Amino acid sequence: MRADVPGSRDVVTAERADASVAVDGAGPGELPAFEVADVRTGRVPAHVACVMDGNGRWANRRGLPRTEGHAAGEAALLDTVEGALELGISWLTMYAFSTENWRRPADEVRYLMGFNERLLVTRRDELHEKGVRIRFAGRRDWRVPRRVLRRMDESIELTAGNRRMTLTMAFNYGGRAEIVDAVRALVADGVPAGKVDERAIRTRLYHPDQPDPDLVVRTSGEFRISNFLLWQIAYSELVFADVLWPDFRRQHLFAAVAEYQRRNRRYGGVS
């Protein structure tokens, strides 16, 4: 089965056997030969987190503005959500805009603010109908336009009662910033040093009720975490996919889950 864009490398590959996926039967320009039935009967992760990387490179390779890569990434996001719903994944967290992304060119940042606003307006009803609860993780500071914050709040309120899946968009998010904010909350609450433990910090993270990710997927062939969920991924399984985000589809998610099912999660113990 061919991907939408001929010539793109859609194989989830491996340089390190403990961190990546080798997909049998997929060649350059092809989607992995995985369907939902191949993985649904196995151990399905409750929480999958995804670093959506490669939009700019996808556009550059086609001689397009970087913003076109972000626009193309919308289809990948929606198809990944659909795939997660098919699998019965309860929590899906997507890295949409980091605290470091403000360093990008001003026109690209303006586009991303408008793009995320439009995405919320055009897609939240569809997600609501599918039983998806929309949440956001990140700082609500002066840099985020008020109109975007309003759209975020509207989406949260609209979907608050949904329980089929929780889709968390990490927006203006940084893992270090989240830990700093948790420590600031500890200080503000007057917690004495002797009472500071993992539970005290965890209860002050952005979403304390959210389970730690079982699986983290990063696209574009990069082998980095990039300041994503640093506290929460201490024991997450990591999968690095050699496909640029706009070409990512649910079959890539299924392939990553298949690799997760092959892992032996020991949490520091002995199996």
N, C-alpha and C positions, 0 to 999 in steps of 0.2 A: 504494500500500500504506500503510495507516494505522499510526501508531505505537501503542504500548500506551495512551498517555494522550492523548485528544483535546485539541486546542488547544495542545499544546506546540510550540515552534518547533524543528523538527528539521532545518532546512536549514543546511548549512554555508555561511556567507555570507562576503562580503568587504567590508571597508572599504579595505584596502590590497591591491593586486593582488599584491604580492610576499610577502604573509604569510598569505593566507587562501584559502578555496575557494569558488567559486560552483558550485552543483550545478544543472544543467539539469533541468527537469521535476519538481522537488520544490517543494511549496507548504507553507504552515503546517500542521503536524500530520502531515506525510508523511515517510517515510524516503527518503533519496536513492535514485535509480534506478540503483544500482550493484550488481553481483553479482561474485562472485569471478572469473568468466570475463572480465570487462571489464578486469581489471588483472593477472591472473596471468601473461599472456604478455609483459608489459612488464618494466621494471626494478623488481624487488621489493626494498625495503629490507631489509638483513640485520638491522637493529636499529631498532625503533620504541619510543619512550618516550612516556608519556602522563601528563598532569596531569589527574587525575579531579576536576573542579571542578563545583560547583553542587548538591550534595546538599541543603544547607540551604535554598537558594532553591526547589528543587523541592518540598520539604516545606512551606515557608512559603506558597507559592502555593496549596497545597491545604488550608491550615489545619491542618497536621499538625505534630507535634513534629519538630525537626531530626533526631532519631535515626531517624525513619522514612525520611528521605531517604538516610541511610547504608545502611539495610537494603535499600532499593530499588536502590541502586547495585551490589549483589551480582550481579544479573542482567546488568547492563551489563558488569561485569568478566568474567563467564564467557562471555558472547557475544563479547566482544572477543577473548578467548583463543582461542575456537573459530575466529573469523575469521582470526586470525593464523596458526593452524595450517593452515587451508585455503590460505592464501597461501604457506605455506612460510617464514614469517618465523622466523629462528633465535633472536632475542633480543627479549624484550618486557619493558620496565621500567615499572612502575606506581608513581605517587607516592601512597602510601597514607596516610602520617602524617608531617607535617613537624616539625622542631624547634620551629617557631613555633606548632604546633597545641596545645601545652601551655597556651597562653594562653586557650583556649576554656573555656566554663563547665565546672566540675568534673564535673557529671553527664554531660555530653556526652563528656568525655575518658574517664570510667569506662566508658561505653557502648562507645566505640570500642575500648578495650582488650579488653573482653569479646567484642565483635563480631568482631574480628580473630582472637581465640582460637577462637571457634566456627567461623569460616570455615575456618581451618586444619584443624580436626578433621573437618568435614563434607565438605570438598572435596579434601583432599590425596590421598586414594586415587583419586578420579576423575581428577585431574591426573596422578597416577603412571601410571595405566593408559593414558593418552594419550601417554606418553613425555615428559612435561614435567618438567624439573628446576626445583625451587623454591629460590630463594636470597633473601637479604635484604641490604639496604644501609642502614647507619645506625649510630648509636651504641647500644651495649648498656649503657646506664647505669642508675643506681639508679631512674630514673623508670619504666622498663618493668617491669611485674610479672614475677616469676620464673616464674609459670605460663605466661605468654605466651612468655617466652624458651624454656621447655621445649618448647612446641608448635612454635616456630620450629625448634629444633634437631632435633626428631623429623621434621619435614617435610624439612629439609635432608638428613638421613641417609637417609630413605626413598627420596628421588628422586635421590640423588647420581649414580647411574649412567645417568640418562636423558639423551639427547642430541637428541631431536627438536626441542625448544625449551627455552630457559632463561628462566623467568619470575622476574624480580627484583622484589621488593616493597620499595620505598624506605620504610622504617618507622623513625620517629624519625630522619629524614634531613634534612640541610641541605647544600646545595652548599658554602657557606662553611665549615661544620663539617668536611666531608670534606677540604677543602684545608688547614684548620688541623691536622687530625689527620695529614695527610701530611707537613706541615712539622715537626710534633712528632716524627714517626718519623725524619725526616732528622736532626734534632738528636740524638735518642736514639742513632742509628746512628753519630754522629760524622762525618757527611759534611762535608768542608771546603767553604767557600763557592764556591771555584773549580770544584768538582765538581757543584754544584747546577744541573741543567738540566731540560728538560721530561721526559726519560726518568726521571730520578731521582725527580721528583714523581709521575709516572704510575705507576711501579712500587709506590708506597706509597698509592695510592688504594684504596678498599674492595675493588674487584674489577679488578685490573690486566689480567686476561685478557679482559675484556668490551670489545668494540669500541665506539667512539663511536657514538651514535645517528645514523642517517641522517636520521631523521624524528622530530620532536617534535610531538605533538598536544595541544592544550589545549582543554578544553570550556568551556562556559558563556558564551562571548562575551567573555571577558576577554583582554586583550592584554599578558600579563605572563609571565615565566618563574618567578617566585616561588621563587627560591633552589633551583632544580632542576638538578642535573647541570651546574653552572656551568663546570667544567673541560672536560667531555666534549662540550658542545654548541657548541663554537667554530665549527664548520662544518656544523651540522645544519640541515636545512630545517625551517621552523616553519610549522605550520598551526593556525589558531584556528577552532574550530567553535562555532557559535551554538546549541548544544544543551546542555541541562543533563545532567550525567553519568548520572543514572538512566535517561534516555531514549536514551542512546548505544547503538548496535548495530553489528554488523559492517559493515553497509552504510555507516555513517559512516567506519569505518576504511578500507573500500575506496575511498570518495570521497577521503579524505586521501591514500591511496597514489596514486590517479589524478593528483591535483595534484602530488605529488612527482615523478611520472614526466614531468610537463610542465616541471619546473625544469631549468635548465642549471647544473650544479654545477661551478664553476671553481676553487674553493679559492685564490682570490687571483690566479689566472693569467688568461690570455686564451683564449677558446674558438676 
